[in-house]
Amino acid sequence: MRTVEWQKGSVRLIDQRWLPWEFQVLELRDPTAVAEAIRDMVVRGAPAIGATAAYGMALAGLRSDADSVEEMCADLEAAADRLHQARPTAVNLAWAVKRQLAVATDPQWTSADQIRAALIRHAHQIADSDVEINRQMGAHGATLVQDGDTILHHCNTGALAAVDYGTALGVVRAAHESGKRVHVLVDETRPRLQGARLTAWELKNLGISFDVIADNAAGHFMRTGQVDLVLVGADRIAANGDVANKIGTYKLAVVARENGVPFYSVAPTSTIDLELPSGDDIPIEERPPEEVLTVAGQSVAPEGASARNPAFDVTPHRYLTAIVTENGIAYPPLARNLRRSVEGEAI
Amino acid sequence: MRTVEWQKGSVRLIDQRWLPWEFQVLELRDPTAVAEAIRDMVVRGAPAIGATAAYGMALAGLRSDADSVEEMCADLEAAADRLHQARPTAVNLAWAVKRQLAVATDPQWTSADQIRAALIRHAHQIADSDVEINRQMGAHGATLVQDGDTILHHCNTGALAAVDYGTALGVVRAAHESGKRVHVLVDETRPRLQGARLTAWELKNLGISFDVIADNAAGHFMRTGQVDLVLVGADRIAANGDVANKIGTYKLAVVARENGVPFYSVAPTSTIDLELPSGDDIPIEERPPEEVLTVAGQSVAPEGASARNPAFDVTPHRYLTAIVTENGIAYPPLARNLRRSVEGEAI
C-alpha cells in the first residue's frame, strides 16, 4: 500500500511509529484525527505530510454538515487551521492545505456537495502527482550517482516519507534500478531513529546494500574518504536556497564541505517557499524532551533529566552542492535557479 | 566510592553499563577478568582504563604462583599482553601497563614478593595521582570558562571516566565550584549513550544545570549562538596535536570552528603519545554492530540489518583551540607546546 491512501471516506496511514517492529495501518475518519496523526508522527516526511493534509481537508468536507457553500468554506477554514498547526516546519503541509482551500473557494461551485467531491478529486491529484514527481526527481538525481558509489543518507526520505517512491532515497532507488551498484551509510537519525527504523527497512525490502551508523560516525567516514556523496531531503527551502531539514543535516553539510564531499538536497518544488527570503525565517519545531530521554520506551537518562529537542535545523545555502527537484538539478546561484525551478523553466 | 578501587586483593569497579538505571559494583580477582571488563566497557574513559590496567597488573602479580623474579616477569608480560589487547585506541592503557612492567623489571628486586608489593604500591600511586592531575586540569581549564557560559560536552569525561573528578567534566566542575554559573548541553553520545546515561547522572548529582541533546542537535545550537565553548576529553593525542576521541568529536570540532566556538580537549599528559607523529597512525577500534542496532537491549533496526561501529574518530589539530593538561593550557603550535607540556616545562 501507499504511505497515505484514501478508502471509502477515510484516510489510511502506515503507522510509522511502530516500524520496523510492526506493520500497522491506522484508519482516520475526521480531520482532527488527521492533525493528531501528523503531530504524533504516525506519518512524517514533508511530501507525505502534504498529501495527508490534502486528504484531511477532503475528510473535513465529508464530515462537515454544511448545506451551503459559505458554511462549507467556514468549516474548511477551521479544519485548515487545525491541520496547519500540527507541525510548523515542513511547508508542504501549508502548501497542500492552501491548495485545497483554493479548490474549495473556486467561484464555480454552487453547492457544498460539489466542494466535497472537488476536495477528494484534488487530494487524489496531489497524491498521484507526488509519486510522479518523485520518479522525476529520482531520474534527475540518479545522474549524480556513479556505479560503485557509497551514499551517506540522513533521516528517512523513502516511500514512507512521500506517498510512494521517495525523494533522496528515490534517487538511491533510481540509481539502483538503473543497474548502478550503490552502498548506503544510513545515519540512524536520533532522536526518532527514522534512519535505523525506516530507511534500513526500506533499503532491506528493496535489496539495496547498506550499513546503519550512529549519526556521530558520519564525519569519520567522510574524513577517511569512504563517502562519495550525501543525499538528504528537505522540509522547507527558502528562496535563497537555505534548507530546513531533519536535525543533524547542518552538521553533515558542514563536514561534507570540509571534506569535499558533494551534498545534495532532493525535494519537490512544493517544498520551496519563495516567500521566505532566508532560512532564518523558518520556524523550528521543538518537540517533547521525552523523544531524547527515551528510546523505544526505555529511559536512557537519569530520572528528572531535562532535554532540548529541536526537530530541524537550517543548512545555509553555501553548503549545498545542488538541489534536485522534479524540474531538474538546481546549482548555485540557488536564489536564481530555485525560482526558475519552481516556475518550471529550464534551469 | 572511586570509579576504580583496590580492596583486599581485588579490584572493584563501578559497572558503568547499568548506570543510571542501577548502581552495581563488580569485584574482579584476576587480570583476565580485568581485561574483559575493559573490553566490555564495565569501565571506560582513558584515565579510568589506565588506572584499572595498573591494578590489573597488580592482580597479575598476586595471582601468579611465580617463585622467582624471572618467572614473575614472564607472567606479568603475558598479563600485559592480554590487558593491552582489550582496547586499542586509548593510550593510557598501554601507558599504565608499560609503567607497571618497568616497575616489575627494576633490577633492585630480588624476590617475586617484592615485585608483588611494588605493583600494588605503584597502582595506588597511579590512581591517586590521577585524581590530583584531574584537579589540576580542572583549575587550569576553569580559567577558560566565563560566568554564565553554556558548555557543549561530548561523551563522559567525569569522575566515572577517571579515578575521580574527571577531565573535561572536571573543568566544568571546577568552574562550578569556583562560583561560575554554567549550563551544560550534554551530547547523548550514541551508540553507547555515555552522555545521556553517565554525564547527565554525574551533573545531576553535582547540582550543575544541564540539558541532554541528541548528538544531531549540537550543530543547531552552535549555529544559533547558544554555545560558548566545547569541552571534550581525549583517548590518545598524537605528537602533532591530532586527537583521537569518542566517535562524533570530529564533527563537533569542524562545526565549532565553522561557528567560531572555542574547542578544547582536556586530557592528562599520559594521553599524549609523542611516539606517534599524527592521528593517522592511531588505531581506531571498531566495536560490535549490536551497539548501533540496539539501545538498552531493544532492537532499533530491522532484523538482519548490518551496521558499522567505529568507536573513535580523529580530530586534526587545526580544529583545536587548545589542549588542557595538568601542566597548563597548550595553544598552537601544538607540536611544540604539547612536547613541553609532557616534559613539564612552562608552555
Interface residues (C-beta under 8 A of the other chain):
Chain A: P20 W21 L185 E188 T189 R190 P191 L193 A196 R197 A200 W201 K204 F210 D211 V212 I213 A214 D215 N216 A217 A218 G219 H220 F221 R223 K246 I247 G248 Y250 K251 V254 V255 E258 I284 P289 V292 L293 V295 A296 G297 Q298 S299 V300 A301 P302 E303 G304 A305 S306 A307 R308 N309 P310 D313 V314
Chain B: P20 W21 L185 E188 T189 R190 P191 L193 A196 R197 A200 W201 K204 F210 D211 V212 I213 A214 D215 N216 A217 A218 G219 H220 F221 R223 K246 I247 G248 Y250 K251 V254 V255 E258 I284 P289 V292 L293 V295 A296 G297 Q298 S299 V300 A301 P302 E303 G304 A305 S306 A307 R308 N309 P310 D313 V314
